[in-house]
Amino acid sequence: VSGAFARAEAVQEVDILINNGGVSSRSSFLDTDAEVDERIMRINFLSGAALAKLTVSGMVRRQEGGKIIWISSVQGLLGIPNRTSYAASKFAVQGYCESLRAELASSGVTVHVASPGYIRTNLSRSAITGNGSAHGVMDESTAKGADPEDVAGGGFGRGGG
């Protein structure tokens, strides 16, 4: 993440910012250390917000428009058990983007959020458990998820962003 910040600071003209970094969680609320909650919020929400702060002012200043595209999750719209930290971070993304979209509406900079369901990736394997260790298991729902190539072809021009 720190490398991304250094590159963003060095680049003066960003037309499209895509925030797609993330990590999931696999533990109950009662079994999750506060440090894990904080780590997931830093990775899934705060790092993307910091990148937006580094790049959006240039988009607005140039008056040529721009796009912020943030990959969230359906779990940013609907929480499920054992994903408390993950859902909180994705709900934060949703609310942040809704407010940012309203603030930037007259600037020509558009804000889009994609909230996919299960996609067959390593997200569940790399998920963090309540004590901070790796989950290390491909969940059945993830294994049965959509093919990443099919999801990537979906585009961002539909449905109000």
N, C-alpha and C positions, 0 to 999 in steps of 0.2 A: 504494500500500500504506500509506503513512504516513497518508493521509486515513482509511483504514479503521480504523487504530489510534486515531486521535483520536475518531472516532465511537464506537468500542467503549468507550473510556474514559468518554465522556460518557453512555452509556446504562447505567443501573443494572440493568435487568432484561431479560436476553436469555434467551429460552426455547429457541431453536433457533439453533445456529451452523452455517452451511454454508460450508465451505472449498472453493472451486471455482477459485481462481486457479492459473494454471500456465503454464509455457513448456516446450517440448520442445527436444531437441538433435538435430543432424544432423552428427556427425563421429565419426571413430574415436578410440579412447582415446589413441593416440599423437599424434594431431593436435589434441588439445583442451588449451587452456591451463588451468592450475589456476584462474585467475580465472573462467573459464566454469563450471567445476564448482561453485565457490563461489556464483556468481550464481544458478545453477539451484537449488541447495540452499536459498538464501535465499528465492527466490520460491516454490518448490513445497513446501517443508517448513517451514522456520524461521518464515516469516510466519504460516502457519496455526497453528503451535505457540504463537506469541506471542499470537495472537487467542484461542486456547483458554485460555491462562493469564489473559487479561483477563476472560473471561466465565464460565468454569466455576465459579469460587469462588462467584459469585452464585447460580448454579443450585443448587449444593450447599447454600448457606446458607439459601435460601428453602424447601428441602425440598419442592418441588413438581415435582421431576423436571426434565427438560430433554433436549435431543438435540444431539449433535454429529454432523454429517454431513460426511464428507470425501470429495471426489471424487478418486480416485486413478487408476489405469490398470491394464489387464491387464499392462503392462510393469513394474508393481510386484510382480508375481507371477512373471514370466518375462522375463528379459532377452533382448534381441536385439542384433545387431551395430549399431554406429554410434548407439547410444542410451545409452551408458554413464552419462553424467551424469544423463539423464532417469530411467533405470531406478533409479539409486542414490537419487534424490530420492523416487521413488514407493515403493521398498522401505522407505525411512525412514518414510514416511507409514503404510505397512501395519504395521510393527513398533510404532511409536508408538501407533497406535490400538489394537492388540491389548493392549498394556500398560495404556493408559489405560482401556480397557473393563474390564479386570480390577480396576484400582484403584477405579473408580467404581461397580462392580457393586452395592454395597449402598446407594448414595446416591440411586438413582432416576434418575440421569443415564445415558442410553444413548449408546453410541458406535457409529456405523455407517460403513462404508467401501464406496463403490461403485467397482468396478474395471472400467469398460467397455473394450471393444476399440476398433477404429477407428470414429470418428464423423466425418461429413462436416462439418468445421469448418475454420477457418483455422489450426489448431494447427501443421501442417507448414509453412505459409507463414511464420509468425512464429517458427519454431524458430530456435535460435541455433546457429551453426556453431562450429567449434573455436577460431576467433579472435574470436568474439563478434559477428560480423556476422549479419544476418538471412539465413536460408536462402532465403526468397522464392519457393519452389516448392511447388505442391500435389502431394504424393506420390500415386502411383497407388493405394496401399492406403487412404489417407485419402479420396481422391476416390470410392472404391468403398465407403466406410464407411456405417454406419447413418445414417439421417436423424435429426437432432437432436430433432425433435418426437417421433419414436417412442421414443427413448431417454428423454426427459424424462417420458414417461407411465409409466415402469416402476415407480416407487414405491420405498419403502425399508422396507416392512413385511415383506419375505420374507427367508428364508435366513440368519438369524443375524447380519445386519448386517455 
